[in-house]
Amino acid sequence: MNPALPPGLEAYKQTATFTETTVPAGLLGDHSTKDGVWGLIEVESGKLRYLVTDPRRPNRKQTLVADGEAGVVEPTILHRVEPIGEVRFHVRFLREPGASQERSGA
């Protein structure tokens, strides 16, 4: 189950669409967003496995699909993705209104 997004977050940036062949290596390994930055992993087509690997959270595996629930990325929590065959996806980044780019850049 995804954690709940805090109310009032504003989207401020979105990645390009990635495929199984163009996904950056950094997304395939454990990584995190900065403090105050939430992410939504949204699958456009195909399937993508989303894994939460941070020791501060229970390990979680979620298969994301088009028109399904987005993967919610909590600030500073380690996670990674794994394409399952052909996939197209992007990540939207959200933060509290008025948060500075310096404090909460992705």
N, CA, C and O atoms as a GROMACS GRO file, in nm:
protein
  424
    1MET      N    1   0.084  -0.119   0.000
    1MET     CA    2   0.000   0.000   0.000
    1MET      C    3   0.088   0.125   0.000
    1MET      O    4   0.187   0.132   0.073
    2ASN      N    5   0.051   0.220  -0.082
    2ASN     CA    6   0.124   0.346  -0.093
    2ASN      C    7   0.101   0.433   0.029
    2ASN      O    8  -0.008   0.433   0.086
    3PRO      N    9   0.202   0.508   0.071
    3PRO     CA   10   0.180   0.609   0.174
    3PRO      C   11   0.092   0.721   0.116
    3PRO      O   12   0.090   0.742  -0.005
    4ALA      N   13   0.021   0.790   0.202
    4ALA     CA   14  -0.065   0.899   0.157
    4ALA      C   15   0.018   1.025   0.132
    4ALA      O   16   0.107   1.059   0.210
    5LEU      N   17  -0.014   1.092   0.024
    5LEU     CA   18   0.048   1.221  -0.003
    5LEU      C   19  -0.010   1.324   0.094
    5LEU      O   20  -0.130   1.324   0.119
    6PRO      N   21   0.073   1.410   0.149
    6PRO     CA   22   0.020   1.517   0.234
    6PRO      C   23  -0.070   1.609   0.150
    6PRO      O   24  -0.046   1.626   0.031
    7PRO      N   25  -0.171   1.668   0.211
    7PRO     CA   26  -0.257   1.759   0.135
    7PRO      C   27  -0.181   1.884   0.094
    7PRO      O   28  -0.088   1.928   0.162
    8GLY      N   29  -0.222   1.941  -0.019
    8GLY     CA   30  -0.170   2.070  -0.061
    8GLY      C   31  -0.040   2.070  -0.138
    8GLY      O   32   0.012   2.177  -0.169
    9LEU      N   33   0.015   1.952  -0.171
    9LEU     CA   34   0.139   1.950  -0.249
    9LEU      C   35   0.114   2.004  -0.389
    9LEU      O   36   0.005   1.990  -0.444
   10GLU      N   37   0.216   2.065  -0.446
   10GLU     CA   38   0.208   2.116  -0.583
   10GLU      C   39   0.312   2.048  -0.670
   10GLU      O   40   0.428   2.034  -0.632
   11ALA      N   41   0.269   2.005  -0.789
   11ALA     CA   42   0.363   1.949  -0.887
   11ALA      C   43   0.450   2.063  -0.938
   11ALA      O   44   0.399   2.171  -0.968
   12TYR      N   45   0.581   2.040  -0.949
   12TYR     CA   46   0.669   2.146  -0.999
   12TYR      C   47   0.764   2.099  -1.108
   12TYR      O   48   0.830   2.182  -1.171
   13LYS      N   49   0.772   1.969  -1.132
   13LYS     CA   50   0.864   1.920  -1.235
   13LYS      C   51   0.819   1.780  -1.276
   13LYS      O   52   0.761   1.707  -1.197
   14GLN      N   53   0.847   1.745  -1.401
   14GLN     CA   54   0.820   1.610  -1.450
   14GLN      C   55   0.934   1.567  -1.540
   14GLN      O   56   0.986   1.646  -1.620
   15THR      N   57   0.974   1.441  -1.528
   15THR     CA   58   1.080   1.389  -1.613
   15THR      C   59   1.027   1.367  -1.755
   15THR      O   60   0.907   1.374  -1.779
   16ALA      N   61   1.117   1.341  -1.844
   16ALA     CA   62   1.079   1.292  -1.976
   16ALA      C   63   1.020   1.153  -1.959
   16ALA      O   64   1.029   1.094  -1.851
   17THR      N   65   0.959   1.102  -2.064
   17THR     CA   66   0.911   0.964  -2.061
   17THR      C   67   1.029   0.871  -2.084
   17THR      O   68   1.105   0.889  -2.179
   18PHE      N   69   1.043   0.772  -1.997
   18PHE     CA   70   1.149   0.673  -2.008
   18PHE      C   71   1.090   0.541  -2.057
   18PHE      O   72   0.972   0.513  -2.037
   19THR      N   73   1.175   0.461  -2.122
   19THR     CA   74   1.137   0.325  -2.162
   19THR      C   75   1.234   0.228  -2.096
   19THR      O   76   1.326   0.269  -2.024
   20GLU      N   77   1.213   0.101  -2.122
   20GLU     CA   78   1.302  -0.001  -2.066
   20GLU      C   79   1.446   0.016  -2.116
   20GLU      O   80   1.539  -0.030  -2.051
   21THR      N   81   1.465   0.083  -2.230
   21THR     CA   82   1.600   0.103  -2.282
   21THR      C   83   1.657   0.241  -2.251
   21THR      O   84   1.778   0.262  -2.262
   22THR      N   85   1.572   0.337  -2.211
   22THR     CA   86   1.621   0.473  -2.185
   22THR      C   87   1.618   0.511  -2.037
   22THR      O   88   1.661   0.621  -2.002
   23VAL      N   89   1.568   0.424  -1.952
   23VAL     CA   90   1.564   0.457  -1.809
   23VAL      C   91   1.706   0.483  -1.759
   23VAL      O   92   1.794   0.401  -1.781
   24PRO      N   93   1.728   0.595  -1.691
   24PRO     CA   94   1.862   0.625  -1.640
   24PRO      C   95   1.909   0.520  -1.539
   24PRO      O   96   1.829   0.472  -1.459
   25ALA      N   97   2.036   0.487  -1.543
   25ALA     CA   98   2.092   0.386  -1.452
   25ALA      C   99   2.066   0.422  -1.306
   25ALA      O  100   2.046   0.334  -1.222
   26GLY      N  101   2.066   0.552  -1.277
   26GLY     CA  102   2.043   0.595  -1.140
   26GLY      C  103   1.907   0.554  -1.084
   26GLY      O  104   1.893   0.534  -0.964
   27LEU      N  105   1.807   0.541  -1.171
   27LEU     CA  106   1.674   0.499  -1.125
   27LEU      C  107   1.667   0.348  -1.099
   27LEU      O  108   1.580   0.300  -1.026
   28LEU      N  109   1.759   0.274  -1.160
   28LEU     CA  110   1.761   0.129  -1.144
   28LEU      C  111   1.831   0.086  -1.014
   28LEU      O  112   1.812  -0.026  -0.967
   29GLY      N  113   1.909   0.175  -0.958
   29GLY     CA  114   1.976   0.150  -0.830
   29GLY      C  115   1.907   0.227  -0.720
   29GLY      O  116   1.827   0.316  -0.746
   30ASP      N  117   1.939   0.194  -0.596
   30ASP     CA  118   1.879   0.264  -0.483
   30ASP      C  119   1.912   0.413  -0.488
   30ASP      O  120   2.027   0.451  -0.506
   31HIS      N  121   1.810   0.496  -0.474
   31HIS     CA  122   1.826   0.641  -0.474
   31HIS      C  123   1.709   0.701  -0.397
   31HIS      O  124   1.614   0.631  -0.360
   32SER      N  125   1.715   0.831  -0.372
   32SER     CA  126   1.606   0.897  -0.300
   32SER      C  127   1.587   1.039  -0.351
   32SER      O  128   1.672   1.092  -0.422
   33THR      N  129   1.475   1.098  -0.314
   33THR     CA  130   1.453   1.239  -0.341
   33THR      C  131   1.504   1.317  -0.219
   33THR      O  132   1.533   1.259  -0.115
   34LYS      N  133   1.513   1.447  -0.235
   34LYS     CA  134   1.559   1.532  -0.125
   34LYS      C  135   1.448   1.553  -0.023
   34LYS      O  136   1.331   1.521  -0.048
   35ASP      N  137   1.485   1.606   0.090
   35ASP     CA  138   1.389   1.638   0.195
   35ASP      C  139   1.280   1.730   0.139
   35ASP      O  140   1.310   1.830   0.074
   36GLY      N  141   1.154   1.696   0.164
   36GLY     CA  142   1.043   1.778   0.118
   36GLY      C  143   0.993   1.747  -0.022
   36GLY      O  144   0.892   1.803  -0.065
   37VAL      N  145   1.062   1.659  -0.095
   37VAL     CA  146   1.024   1.627  -0.233
   37VAL      C  147   0.958   1.489  -0.240
   37VAL      O  148   1.018   1.388  -0.202
   38TRP      N  149   0.836   1.488  -0.287
   38TRP     CA  150   0.762   1.364  -0.311
   38TRP      C  151   0.764   1.334  -0.459
   38TRP      O  152   0.782   1.425  -0.540
   39GLY      N  153   0.748   1.209  -0.497
   39GLY     CA  154   0.742   1.172  -0.637
   39GLY      C  155   0.623   1.083  -0.665
   39GLY      O  156   0.577   1.010  -0.577
   40LEU      N  157   0.573   1.090  -0.786
   40LEU     CA  158   0.470   0.998  -0.834
   40LEU      C  159   0.523   0.931  -0.959
   40LEU      O  160   0.549   0.997  -1.060
   41ILE      N  161   0.541   0.799  -0.952
   41ILE     CA  162   0.587   0.723  -1.068
   41ILE      C  163   0.463   0.679  -1.144
   41ILE      O  164   0.382   0.602  -1.093
   42GLU      N  165   0.448   0.729  -1.266
   42GLU     CA  166   0.327   0.706  -1.345
   42GLU      C  167   0.361   0.629  -1.472
   42GLU      O  168   0.439   0.675  -1.555
   43VAL      N  169   0.302   0.512  -1.486
   43VAL     CA  170   0.326   0.426  -1.602
   43VAL      C  171   0.228   0.463  -1.712
   43VAL      O  172   0.107   0.469  -1.690
   44GLU      N  173   0.282   0.487  -1.831
   44GLU     CA  174   0.200   0.521  -1.947
   44GLU      C  175   0.158   0.396  -2.023
   44GLU      O  176   0.047   0.388  -2.076
   45SER      N  177   0.248   0.296  -2.028
   45SER     CA  178   0.215   0.167  -2.090
   45SER      C  179   0.313   0.063  -2.036
   45SER      O  180   0.425   0.095  -1.996
   46GLY      N  181   0.268  -0.062  -2.036
   46GLY     CA  182   0.352  -0.170  -1.987
   46GLY      C  183   0.349  -0.182  -1.836
   46GLY      O  184   0.254  -0.138  -1.771
   47LYS      N  185   0.455  -0.241  -1.780
   47LYS     CA  186   0.463  -0.266  -1.636
   47LYS      C  187   0.600  -0.225  -1.583
   47LYS      O  188   0.701  -0.234  -1.652
   48LEU      N  189   0.600  -0.179  -1.458
   48LEU     CA  190   0.722  -0.135  -1.392
   48LEU      C  191   0.716  -0.180  -1.246
   48LEU      O  192   0.616  -0.157  -1.178
   49ARG      N  193   0.820  -0.244  -1.200
   49ARG     CA  194   0.826  -0.283  -1.059
   49ARG      C  195   0.889  -0.167  -0.981
   49ARG      O  196   0.993  -0.114  -1.020
   50TYR      N  197   0.824  -0.130  -0.870
   50TYR     CA  198   0.871  -0.023  -0.782
   50TYR      C  199   0.904  -0.087  -0.648
   50TYR      O  200   0.818  -0.150  -0.585
   51LEU      N  201   1.028  -0.071  -0.604
   51LEU     CA  202   1.074  -0.133  -0.480
   51LEU      C  203   1.118  -0.026  -0.381
   51LEU      O  204   1.198   0.061  -0.415
   52VAL      N  205   1.066  -0.032  -0.259
   52VAL     CA  206   1.112   0.054  -0.150
   52VAL      C  207   1.212  -0.029  -0.071
   52VAL      O  208   1.178  -0.136  -0.020
   53THR      N  209   1.335   0.020  -0.061
   53THR     CA  210   1.445  -0.057  -0.003
   53THR      C  211   1.503   0.008   0.122
   53THR      O  212   1.599  -0.044   0.179
   54ASP      N  213   1.448   0.118   0.163
   54ASP     CA  214   1.501   0.195   0.276
   54ASP      C  215   1.484   0.118   0.407
   54ASP      O  216   1.376   0.065   0.432
   55PRO      N  217   1.587   0.112   0.492
   55PRO     CA  218   1.575   0.040   0.619
   55PRO      C  219   1.476   0.106   0.716
   55PRO      O  220   1.437   0.045   0.815
   56ARG      N  221   1.436   0.230   0.688
   56ARG     CA  222   1.338   0.298   0.775
   56ARG      C  223   1.194   0.261   0.742
   56ARG      O  224   1.102   0.303   0.812
   57ARG      N  225   1.175   0.183   0.639
   57ARG     CA  226   1.041   0.141   0.596
   57ARG      C  227   1.041  -0.010   0.573
   57ARG      O  228   1.146  -0.068   0.544
   58PRO      N  229   0.924  -0.074   0.585
   58PRO     CA  230   0.918  -0.215   0.546
   58PRO      C  231   0.948  -0.227   0.396
   58PRO      O  232   0.905  -0.143   0.317
   59ASN      N  233   1.022  -0.331   0.357
   59ASN     CA  234   1.046  -0.353   0.214
   59ASN      C  235   0.913  -0.368   0.144
   59ASN      O  236   0.820  -0.431   0.196
   60ARG      N  237   0.903  -0.309   0.025
   60ARG     CA  238   0.777  -0.314  -0.048
   60ARG      C  239   0.808  -0.331  -0.195
   60ARG      O  240   0.897  -0.265  -0.250
   61LYS      N  241   0.733  -0.419  -0.260
   61LYS     CA  242   0.738  -0.436  -0.405
   61LYS      C  243   0.599  -0.408  -0.457
   61LYS      O  244   0.499  -0.459  -0.406
   62GLN      N  245   0.594  -0.325  -0.561
   62GLN     CA  246   0.466  -0.289  -0.620
   62GLN      C  247   0.482  -0.294  -0.771
   62GLN      O  248   0.578  -0.239  -0.826
   63THR      N  249   0.388  -0.358  -0.840
   63THR     CA  250   0.389  -0.358  -0.985
   63THR      C  251   0.297  -0.247  -1.032
   63THR      O  252   0.177  -0.248  -1.006
   64LEU      N  253   0.355  -0.151  -1.102
   64LEU     CA  254   0.280  -0.037  -1.152
   64LEU      C  255   0.240  -0.063  -1.297
   64LEU      O  256   0.319  -0.115  -1.375
   65VAL      N  257   0.117  -0.026  -1.331
   65VAL     CA  258   0.065  -0.045  -1.467
   65VAL      C  259  -0.006   0.083  -1.512
   65VAL      O  260  -0.044   0.166  -1.430
   66ALA      N  261  -0.022   0.096  -1.643
   66ALA     CA  262  -0.094   0.211  -1.698
   66ALA      C  263  -0.236   0.211  -1.642
   66ALA      O  264  -0.296   0.106  -1.624
   67ASP      N  265  -0.288   0.328  -1.614
   67ASP     CA  266  -0.422   0.347  -1.558
   67ASP      C  267  -0.438   0.286  -1.420
   67ASP      O  268  -0.550   0.271  -1.372
   68GLY      N  269  -0.327   0.249  -1.357
   68GLY     CA  270  -0.332   0.197  -1.221
   68GLY      C  271  -0.281   0.302  -1.125
   68GLY      O  272  -0.255   0.416  -1.162
   69GLU      N  273  -0.267   0.262  -1.001
   69GLU     CA  274  -0.218   0.351  -0.896
   69GLU      C  275  -0.073   0.388  -0.925
   69GLU      O  276   0.007   0.304  -0.965
   70ALA      N  277  -0.039   0.514  -0.903
   70ALA     CA  278   0.099   0.560  -0.920
   70ALA      C  279   0.182   0.512  -0.802
   70ALA      O  280   0.129   0.489  -0.693
   71GLY      N  281   0.311   0.498  -0.822
   71GLY     CA  282   0.401   0.467  -0.712
   71GLY      C  283   0.434   0.596  -0.638
   71GLY      O  284   0.481   0.693  -0.699
   72VAL      N  285   0.410   0.599  -0.508
   72VAL     CA  286   0.435   0.719  -0.428
   72VAL      C  287   0.574   0.710  -0.367
   72VAL      O  288   0.606   0.615  -0.296
   73VAL      N  289   0.656   0.810  -0.396
   73VAL     CA  290   0.793   0.817  -0.345
   73VAL      C  291   0.797   0.918  -0.231
   73VAL      O  292   0.767   1.036  -0.251
   74GLU      N  293   0.832   0.872  -0.113
   74GLU     CA  294   0.843   0.961   0.002
   74GLU      C  295   0.979   1.032   0.002
   74GLU      O  296   1.078   0.976  -0.046
   75PRO      N  297   0.984   1.153   0.056
   75PRO     CA  298   1.112   1.224   0.064
   75PRO      C  299   1.217   1.144   0.141
   75PRO      O  300   1.187   1.087   0.246
   76THR      N  301   1.336   1.140   0.090
   76THR     CA  302   1.458   1.079   0.148
   76THR      C  303   1.453   0.927   0.162
   76THR      O  304   1.548   0.869   0.214
   77ILE      N  305   1.347   0.860   0.116
   77ILE     CA  306   1.333   0.715   0.132
   77ILE      C  307   1.393   0.644   0.010
   77ILE      O  308   1.356   0.673  -0.104
   78LEU      N  309   1.486   0.552   0.035
   78LEU     CA  310   1.552   0.478  -0.074
   78LEU      C  311   1.453   0.390  -0.150
   78LEU      O  312   1.367   0.325  -0.090
   79HIS      N  313   1.468   0.390  -0.280
   79HIS     CA  314   1.381   0.310  -0.367
   79HIS      C  315   1.452   0.291  -0.501
   79HIS      O  316   1.555   0.352  -0.528
   80ARG      N  317   1.393   0.204  -0.584
   80ARG     CA  318   1.443   0.184  -0.720
   80ARG      C  319   1.330   0.128  -0.805
   80ARG      O  320   1.226   0.088  -0.754
   81VAL      N  321   1.352   0.125  -0.936
   81VAL     CA  322   1.254   0.068  -1.028
   81VAL      C  323   1.319  -0.040  -1.113
   81VAL      O  324   1.440  -0.041  -1.133
   82GLU      N  325   1.236  -0.131  -1.162
   82GLU     CA  326   1.281  -0.238  -1.252
   82GLU      C  327   1.178  -0.253  -1.364
   82GLU      O  328   1.064  -0.289  -1.336
   83PRO      N  329   1.215  -0.226  -1.489
   83PRO     CA  330   1.122  -0.250  -1.599
   83PRO      C  331   1.084  -0.397  -1.608
   83PRO      O  332   1.166  -0.486  -1.584
   84ILE      N  333   0.960  -0.422  -1.641
   84ILE     CA  334   0.912  -0.558  -1.666
   84ILE      C  335   0.873  -0.562  -1.813
   84ILE      O  336   0.759  -0.531  -1.849
   85GLY      N  337   0.968  -0.600  -1.899
   85GLY     CA  338   0.943  -0.597  -2.043
   85GLY      C  339   0.936  -0.454  -2.094
   85GLY      O  340   1.002  -0.365  -2.040
   86GLU      N  341   0.856  -0.433  -2.198
   86GLU     CA  342   0.843  -0.300  -2.257
   86GLU      C  343   0.761  -0.212  -2.164
   86GLU      O  344   0.655  -0.253  -2.116
   87VAL      N  345   0.809  -0.091  -2.140
   87VAL     CA  346   0.740   0.001  -2.050
   87VAL      C  347   0.768   0.145  -2.091
   87VAL      O  348   0.874   0.175  -2.146
   88ARG      N  349   0.674   0.232  -2.064
   88ARG     CA  350   0.690   0.378  -2.078
   88ARG      C  351   0.639   0.438  -1.948
   88ARG      O  352   0.528   0.410  -1.905
   89PHE      N  353   0.723   0.524  -1.885
   89PHE     CA  354   0.682   0.585  -1.759
   89PHE      C  355   0.753   0.719  -1.740
   89PHE      O  356   0.851   0.749  -1.807
   90HIS      N  357   0.701   0.797  -1.648
   90HIS     CA  358   0.763   0.923  -1.609
   90HIS      C  359   0.743   0.943  -1.459
   90HIS      O  360   0.667   0.870  -1.395
   91VAL      N  361   0.814   1.042  -1.405
   91VAL     CA  362   0.802   1.074  -1.262
   91VAL      C  363   0.763   1.220  -1.249
   91VAL      O  364   0.825   1.308  -1.309
   92ARG      N  365   0.659   1.245  -1.170
   92ARG     CA  366   0.620   1.382  -1.136
   92ARG      C  367   0.670   1.412  -0.996
   92ARG      O  368   0.657   1.329  -0.906
   93PHE      N  369   0.727   1.529  -0.977
   93PHE     CA  370   0.778   1.570  -0.846
   93PHE      C  371   0.687   1.676  -0.786
   93PHE      O  372   0.641   1.767  -0.855
   94LEU      N  373   0.661   1.662  -0.657
   94LEU     CA  374   0.572   1.752  -0.585
   94LEU      C  375   0.640   1.802  -0.459
   94LEU      O  376   0.728   1.737  -0.404
   95ARG      N  377   0.597   1.921  -0.414
   95ARG     CA  378   0.650   1.978  -0.290
   95ARG      C  379   0.542   2.070  -0.231
   95ARG      O  380   0.441   2.100  -0.295
   96GLU      N  381   0.568   2.115  -0.110
   96GLU     CA  382   0.475   2.208  -0.047
   96GLU      C  383   0.479   2.341  -0.120
   96GLU      O  384   0.583   2.381  -0.171
   97PRO      N  385   0.364   2.411  -0.126
   97PRO     CA  386   0.362   2.542  -0.192
   97PRO      C  387   0.464   2.635  -0.127
   97PRO      O  388   0.475   2.639  -0.005
   98GLY      N  389   0.536   2.710  -0.209
   98GLY     CA  390   0.632   2.806  -0.158
   98GLY      C  391   0.766   2.748  -0.120
   98GLY      O  392   0.857   2.822  -0.083
   99ALA      N  393   0.783   2.614  -0.127
   99ALA     CA  394   0.913   2.553  -0.095
   99ALA      C  395   1.013   2.600  -0.200
   99ALA      O  396   0.983   2.603  -0.319
  100SER      N  397   1.132   2.635  -0.154
  100SER     CA  398   1.232   2.686  -0.248
  100SER      C  399   1.292   2.572  -0.329
  100SER      O  400   1.296   2.458  -0.284
  101GLN      N  401   1.337   2.604  -0.448
  101GLN     CA  402   1.403   2.506  -0.536
  101GLN      C  403   1.527   2.453  -0.467
  101GLN      O  404   1.560   2.335  -0.482
  102GLU      N  405   1.598   2.538  -0.394
  102GLU     CA  406   1.721   2.496  -0.325
  102GLU      C  407   1.694   2.388  -0.222
  102GLU      O  408   1.766   2.288  -0.215
  103ARG      N  409   1.589   2.409  -0.142
  103ARG     CA  410   1.557   2.317  -0.034
  103ARG      C  411   1.500   2.186  -0.086
  103ARG      O  412   1.531   2.079  -0.033
  104SER      N  413   1.417   2.194  -0.191
  104SER     CA  414   1.345   2.072  -0.228
  104SER      C  415   1.360   2.034  -0.375
  104SER      O  416   1.267   1.978  -0.433
  105GLY      N  417   1.471   2.063  -0.435
  105GLY     CA  418   1.494   2.017  -0.571
  105GLY      C  419   1.504   1.865  -0.574
  105GLY      O  420   1.547   1.804  -0.476
  106ALA      N  421   1.466   1.806  -0.685
  106ALA     CA  422   1.465   1.658  -0.693
  106ALA      C  423   1.605   1.605  -0.701
  106ALA      O  424   1.624   1.484  -0.709
   0.00000   0.00000   0.00000
